[in-house]
Structure formats: C-alpha cells, structure tokens
Amino acid sequence: MTRSLCSFEPYRYEYRKWFLSFLVILLCIHISRAPLVPIVGKENGQVVAKSLATDTPTTTNLEMIFLGTGPSGRIPEAGCILGPEGPCAGCKLAMAKSTDSPVFDKRGNTSAILRFVPPTLDKNEKATPKTILIDAGKSFQTSALELFKRNGLSKIDAVLLTHPHADASLGLDDLRSWTSGANPIQKTMAIYCDQDTFLTIKQMFPYMIDPSTATGGGSVPTFQWNIFEREKPLDLFGLRVTPLTTHHGTVGQGQDARPYECAGFLFDRSIVYMSDVSSIPESTWTALASLGVPSSIPSETHPQPRPSLPILVIDTLRLVTRPSHFGIEDALNTAHRLGAQKTYLVGFEHGVTHKSWERACKAFGEGIPNIDKKEVNTQMRLVDIGKDPELFHRTALYMGKPKSPMWVRPAFDGLKISTNGETAQDDHYS
C-alpha cells in the first residue's frame, strides 16, 4: 500500500529536528579535530591564529636584523645627557657625531626583523622574502627610517608583540604610514599577540581595534588582529613560530603579586628570542623539550643532550639581576641550558660602552675565569662601574660565572644574524 505524502505531515517537524541534530554532531566532530586558538571579540577583522601540529617539520634559512637593542629609555638616555653628572661613557659615544655605521652605542627599544623565504619556495630564486616585525616600541619609526632603507625593506607581512609595555607597543601607531595615504605600502597588516596584550592595547588605543572609535580627521592604522596561545606553534607563511611564556617582573602587591607574563618566540627550531625576561618558568622548559628544541642539559624525558640550538637572543639589562630583567649570570645560564651555539645579548642599560661589553663577552669563550671577589665591586651603580673599563671587565667575569666556555656577544642596532638551522653567522663578529 502506498502512503500519501500527507501521511508524513505529523512527523515533519520531528524529521527536521533529527536532521539538524545530525548536522550539529557532524560539525562538532569537525571542530574537535581542528586545533583552536581562542579569539577575543570580532572587531576589525580579528581572526584565530592558525595552529600548527607540533610534529610538523619545518626548516628554512632565517635572517634577523636588530632594529633596537636598548632599554625602554633608549641610549643615549635623556636624563644622563641632561643631568648634573653629565653623560656616561656609553651615552657620550652614542651622542658623538660619526660617519661610522653602525654607531655601536646608540640603541633603540629592543626590536627585530625576521626575514625568510617561505619553506615551500626555498628553491625559487624569484620568491620574495617575508618580513616579520617583532615589537614596535617608542623608537620604532626612527629605527625603521634608517634600517629599513639600508636593508631594502618596505612591506611588513606580520607583527609579533611580546607584551604591551611602551617599549614594545607605542610604535604601533606609526604603522599607519604603511597602511594609509594615497599610495599605501600595503592595505592591512597582521598583528599577532596574546589575549592580555590585545585587551591592554584595546583599552589604551581603541581606534587600533575599532576604527569607528577614532576622533578627529586623521588616518588610523589598518590592522588584522590575531590572538595566539603561548606554547602552541603557529604557521606564519610556512614557518613554525612558537610563542613562549617568560616572566617579566611581577604585577600586583603583597599576596596578590603574581608573575607578569611576556612572550618570547621560538622560530623553527633555530632561534630562541627572549627580549624581556626575569625568569623562565619550568613549564616553558618542558614545552621547549617537547618541541624538540636542542639542549645541552639531559632531563628525564630527554636523557641524552640534543644537538645545539643555533641562536639565542636574550635580555641582559645589567650585570646584576633586576626584578624585571635578566643579569649576565641568568643570560649565560640560559645559553648553557639551551646549548646555544651563539648567544646575542640585548636590552642593555646605559652606563657601559659596547666595547666593554664585547670584551667581557669574548672572555666568556676563552675559558672559565678565576676572579677573586676582592677584585670586583658588585654594589656599584652600572654608570659608576662603567667609568673604569678594567673594573667592569673583572666584575662581569666574576658575576657571569659561565659553566663552560661559550660564544656570547652584545648585539647592536643594525646587526644581521642568520642560520640555516644547523649553524649561525652574523655580518660583524663572524
């Protein structure tokens, strides 16, 4: 017996409900298989930062150009130049008129450019390298006008932010020059940061997130905001980039005090970049080990030392450890634990010349120094100890306490470093 279509009418809504439920189940299965990174809001084209499977192999040639290697106050430091004591040795050299390039003692806010040809295009000679900017602080535009032109740079394919402090983010507004005007360099710019950095910038500069909140008639930068989770690898144009958790001092008072988290970055398995760090939590070391990062230190999960890391870029504000920055011993311990082939120090405070830092760093590679405590002064201000190069040298060797000879050098603005994933080079020291 053939039933008429009308006989199914009482069940029509039940069938629709079952069908929709089936579609929802399929969608949930699809989503559960995709690695997700949380997204904050939907204004101005925010998107989920694309995650990369941790076992995805990528190896490519990387080049890094230091746009800045100094502290938040930059070098020369205004208070030092204009203050009653007169300029320190480093600031004096930074102010000196010179035709030499680079001027080693003149330092902007710590920042860098990463350049690479996407791995899938390594054999294509005509492929255009990608340009990734790491932080845009107060000195960004000054540095860019000099170093972008010198290196033939123009378009910025992406920006990575370590944290929202002024020396890492106040140059974001200058990026309007790239995305606005009659003939912009590019229509938009991708910004990658963690959720806390995004929310802080949204509070400070809402027009960078939502252009409709802008006041006045001026142009605003056009950004596409991407929110990442630390320790979860991202795919940037085929390059594996892993944001890393570091601590950059504390926030809060008393019992409410907690570590202030700042991002470092692992590029491929070749460069570890930590520009603002007072400590590295063990969870980050565990993540680095799971990502296959080289290390000279055996562990329970990796009982044998792994091949050395080509390049470490690490914060070193002063000789002594500060509440929010590494000192020289912290930096050398990190280099030793990672087994870094070459370590470049950044974030220097004024007071000591580049030449003095370089001399001490070279000595770390000549053997473990034997310096008597009576020959040093660990209590003097850096500005004062910098007046006596010999005293600084002995104190640096005493405080560094390297566990083994290692290659360490002070980075400077304009320095180029590079790696093919196995070895490291630069255009000045080697």
C-alpha positions in Angstrom: 0.0 0.0 0.0 1.4 3.4 -1.0 1.1 6.1 1.7 0.4 9.6 0.6 2.8 12.4 1.4 0.2 13.9 3.7 0.6 10.9 6.0 4.1 12.1 6.9 2.9 15.6 7.8 2.6 14.9 11.6 6.3 13.9 11.6 7.7 16.7 9.5 9.0 18.7 12.5 10.4 15.6 14.2 12.3 14.8 11.0 13.7 18.3 10.8 14.8 18.3 14.4 16.6 14.9 13.9 18.3 16.2 10.7 19.5 19.4 12.4 20.8 17.4 15.4 22.7 15.2 12.9 24.3 18.3 11.3 25.3 19.6 14.7 27.0 16.3 15.6 29.0 16.4 12.3 30.0 20.0 12.9 31.2 19.2 16.5 33.3 16.2 15.2 34.9 18.5 12.6 35.7 21.2 15.1 37.1 18.7 17.7 39.7 17.6 15.1 40.9 21.1 14.4 43.4 22.8 16.8 41.9 26.0 18.0 43.3 29.2 19.5 40.9 31.4 21.4 39.8 34.6 19.8 38.8 37.8 21.6 35.9 39.7 20.1 35.2 40.3 16.4 36.1 43.9 15.7 38.3 44.9 12.8 38.9 41.5 11.4 40.2 39.6 14.3 40.9 36.0 13.4 42.0 32.9 15.1 45.8 32.4 14.9 46.4 29.3 12.8 47.8 26.5 14.9 50.5 24.1 13.6 50.8 20.5 14.6 53.7 20.1 17.0 55.2 17.3 14.8 55.2 19.4 11.6 58.8 19.7 10.4 59.9 23.0 9.0 63.5 24.1 8.3 64.4 27.2 6.4 67.1 29.8 6.3 66.4 32.7 8.7 67.9 36.1 8.9 67.3 38.5 11.8 68.1 42.3 11.8 68.2 44.1 15.1 66.2 47.3 14.9 66.9 48.1 18.6 69.0 46.6 21.4 68.5 49.0 24.2 66.2 49.6 27.2 62.9 51.4 27.4 64.7 54.8 27.9 66.9 54.1 24.9 70.6 55.1 24.6 71.6 57.9 24.7 69.4 58.4 27.8 67.9 61.9 28.2 68.5 62.1 32.0 72.1 61.1 31.6 72.8 63.6 28.8 70.9 66.5 30.5 71.6 65.6 34.2 74.1 67.3 36.5 76.6 64.4 36.4 77.0 64.7 32.6 76.9 61.8 30.1 78.2 58.3 31.0 80.8 56.7 28.7 78.1 54.9 26.6 75.8 57.9 26.2 78.7 60.1 25.3 79.7 57.8 22.4 76.1 57.5 21.3 75.8 61.3 21.0 79.1 61.7 19.2 78.9 62.7 15.6 80.3 60.0 13.5 80.3 58.8 9.9 80.8 55.3 11.0 78.0 52.8 10.5 76.8 51.3 12.7 77.2 53.5 15.8 77.5 50.7 18.3 76.5 52.6 21.4 73.3 54.2 20.0 70.4 51.8 20.9 66.7 52.0 20.3 64.0 50.0 22.1 64.7 46.3 21.7 63.1 45.1 18.4 63.9 43.0 15.4 63.0 42.0 11.9 62.9 38.3 10.9 63.3 37.6 7.1 62.8 34.3 5.4 61.7 32.8 2.1 58.6 30.5 2.8 59.9 26.9 3.0 57.9 25.8 0.0 59.6 28.4 -2.1 63.2 27.9 -1.0 64.3 26.8 -4.5 62.5 29.7 -6.2 65.1 32.4 -6.8 62.4 35.0 -7.5 60.5 34.4 -4.3 60.0 37.4 -2.2 61.2 37.0 1.4 58.6 37.6 4.2 59.3 40.3 6.7 58.1 39.8 10.3 58.5 42.7 12.8 59.0 41.8 16.4 57.7 44.6 18.6 57.2 48.3 17.7 58.3 50.5 20.6 58.8 54.2 21.1 61.9 54.3 18.8 60.4 52.2 16.0 59.9 54.9 13.4 63.4 56.3 13.9 65.0 52.9 13.6 62.8 51.9 10.6 63.7 55.1 8.6 67.4 54.2 8.9 67.4 50.4 8.9 64.6 49.6 6.5 66.1 51.8 3.9 69.6 50.4 4.5 68.3 46.8 4.0 65.9 47.5 1.2 62.8 46.7 3.3 59.3 48.0 2.8 56.3 45.8 3.3 55.7 44.2 6.8 54.0 40.9 6.4 53.2 40.4 10.1 53.9 41.9 13.5 54.6 39.8 16.6 54.2 41.5 20.0 55.9 40.3 23.1 53.8 42.4 25.6 52.0 45.8 25.7 54.6 47.9 27.6 55.5 51.2 25.9 58.9 50.0 24.7 57.2 47.2 22.7 53.9 48.7 21.5 53.9 52.5 21.4 55.2 52.5 17.8 52.1 50.7 16.6 50.5 54.0 15.7 53.5 54.8 13.4 52.4 51.8 11.3 49.6 53.9 9.8 52.3 55.1 7.4 52.3 51.6 5.9 48.5 51.2 5.5 47.2 54.7 4.8 47.7 57.6 2.4 47.2 57.9 -1.4 49.7 55.2 -2.2 49.9 52.9 0.9 52.7 50.3 1.1 50.0 47.7 2.0 46.3 47.7 2.6 46.4 46.0 6.0 48.9 44.5 8.5 48.5 41.3 10.6 49.3 41.7 14.3 49.9 38.6 16.5 49.7 38.8 20.3 48.3 37.1 23.3 44.9 37.9 24.8 46.2 40.1 27.6 48.3 42.3 25.2 45.3 42.6 22.9 43.0 43.7 25.7 45.5 46.2 27.0 46.0 47.8 23.6 42.2 47.9 23.1 41.9 49.9 26.3 44.8 52.2 25.5 44.2 52.7 21.8 40.6 51.6 21.0 40.9 53.1 17.4 43.5 50.5 16.6 40.9 47.8 17.2 37.8 49.5 16.1 38.4 52.5 13.6 34.9 53.8 14.3 36.2 55.0 17.8 38.8 57.3 16.3 38.4 61.0 17.0 39.5 63.9 14.7 40.1 63.6 11.0 43.4 61.8 10.9 44.1 58.4 9.4 44.4 55.3 11.6 46.4 52.1 11.0 44.5 49.2 9.5 45.3 46.0 11.5 44.1 42.4 11.4 44.4 41.1 15.0 45.3 37.5 15.6 45.3 36.1 19.1 47.7 33.3 19.9 48.2 31.0 22.9 51.7 30.6 24.2 53.5 27.2 23.8 51.2 26.4 20.8 53.0 26.6 17.5 51.7 28.9 14.7 52.2 28.7 11.0 53.4 32.0 9.6 53.8 31.7 5.8 55.0 28.1 6.3 57.4 29.0 9.2 56.9 27.3 12.5 56.6 30.1 15.2 56.0 29.1 18.8 55.2 31.8 21.4 56.8 31.0 24.7 55.9 32.1 28.3 58.5 34.2 30.1 58.1 36.2 33.3 58.9 39.9 33.1 58.7 41.0 36.8 55.5 40.9 38.8 52.2 42.6 38.8 50.1 43.3 42.0 51.2 43.9 45.6 51.7 41.6 48.6 49.7 38.4 48.5 48.1 39.5 45.2 51.5 39.7 43.4 51.9 37.3 40.5 54.4 37.0 37.6 53.8 39.4 34.7 53.8 37.2 31.7 55.6 38.2 28.5 56.0 36.3 25.2 59.3 35.1 23.8 59.4 33.2 20.5 60.9 30.1 19.0 61.5 30.4 15.3 61.6 27.0 13.6 63.9 25.1 15.9 66.7 27.5 15.2 66.3 30.8 17.1 65.0 31.4 20.6 64.2 35.1 21.2 63.5 36.4 24.7 63.8 40.2 24.9 62.2 40.9 28.3 62.6 38.3 30.9 63.3 38.0 34.6 62.7 34.2 34.8 61.7 31.3 32.6 59.1 29.0 34.2 59.8 25.3 34.1 56.6 24.8 32.1 58.4 26.7 29.3 61.4 24.4 29.5 59.1 21.4 29.3 57.4 22.9 26.3 60.7 23.6 24.6 61.8 20.0 25.2 58.5 18.6 23.8 59.0 20.8 20.7 62.4 19.2 20.0 64.4 22.3 20.9 68.1 21.5 21.2 69.5 21.4 24.8 72.8 20.5 26.4 71.1 19.6 29.6 69.7 16.0 29.9 66.3 15.5 31.5 64.0 12.6 32.5 62.2 12.9 29.2 65.3 13.5 27.2 68.2 11.7 28.9 70.8 12.5 26.2 71.9 16.0 25.2 70.4 17.1 21.9 72.1 19.0 19.0 72.8 22.6 19.9 70.5 25.5 19.3 72.0 27.8 16.6 71.0 31.1 18.0 69.7 32.5 21.4 68.7 36.2 21.7 68.4 37.0 25.4 67.7 40.0 27.6 70.6 41.4 29.7 69.8 44.8 31.2 72.8 45.0 33.6 75.4 42.7 35.2 73.1 42.2 38.2 69.7 40.6 38.1 66.8 43.1 38.3 63.2 42.5 39.3 62.1 42.5 35.7 65.2 41.7 33.7 68.0 39.1 33.5 71.5 39.9 34.6 74.6 38.4 33.0 74.6 35.2 35.0 70.9 34.5 34.1 71.7 35.0 30.4 74.7 32.7 30.5 72.8 30.0 32.4 70.0 30.1 29.8 72.6 29.8 27.0 74.2 26.9 28.7 70.9 25.1 29.3 69.9 25.5 25.7 73.4 24.6 24.4 73.3 27.7 22.2 76.0 27.9 19.6 75.8 31.7 19.5 74.2 34.0 22.1 73.4 37.6 21.4 72.6 39.9 24.4 70.0 42.7 24.1 68.3 45.3 26.2 71.4 47.0 27.7 71.0 49.9 30.1 73.2 52.9 29.6 76.4 53.3 31.6 78.8 50.9 29.9 80.2 51.1 26.3 79.6 48.5 23.7 83.4 47.9 23.6 83.4 47.0 27.3 80.5 44.6 26.9 82.2 43.0 23.8 85.5 42.5 25.6 83.8 40.7 28.6 81.7 38.6 26.3 84.7 37.4 24.3 86.4 36.4 27.6 83.4 34.0 28.3 84.6 32.0 25.3 88.2 31.8 26.4 87.7 29.6 29.5 86.1 29.8 32.9 87.5 32.9 34.6 89.1 32.8 38.0 88.3 36.2 39.5 88.7 36.9 43.2 85.8 38.7 44.9 88.3 41.3 46.3 89.0 42.4 42.7 85.4 43.4 41.9 82.6 45.6 43.2 79.1 44.2 42.7 77.4 47.0 44.6 78.4 50.0 42.4 76.0 51.6 40.0 76.4 50.5 36.4 77.1 54.1 35.5 79.9 54.3 38.0 81.5 50.9 37.3 81.4 51.8 33.6 83.8 54.6 34.2 86.5 52.0 34.9 86.7 49.5 32.0 89.0 47.2 33.9 86.8 47.1 36.9 83.8 46.4 34.7 85.6 43.6 32.9 86.6 41.8 36.1 83.2 42.3 37.6 81.5 40.9 34.5 83.6 37.8 34.5 83.0 37.3 38.2 79.3 37.7 38.0 78.8 35.8 34.8 80.1 32.5 36.3 79.9 30.6 33.0 79.7 26.9 33.5 81.7 26.3 30.3 83.3 28.4 27.6 80.7 29.8 25.3 80.3 32.2 22.4 78.5 35.3 23.5 78.4 38.8 22.0 76.5 42.1 22.6 74.0 42.7 19.8 73.8 46.2 18.4 71.3 48.1 16.2 71.6 47.1 12.6 73.4 43.8 13.3 72.4 40.9 11.0 72.4 37.3 12.2 71.4 34.2 10.2 71.1 30.5 10.4 70.3 27.6 8.1 69.0 25.5 11.0 72.4 24.0 11.8 74.9 26.8 12.0 74.8 30.5 12.8 76.5 33.5 11.4 76.4 37.3 11.6 77.7 40.2 9.5 80.1 41.6 12.1 81.6 39.2 14.5 81.8 36.2 12.2 
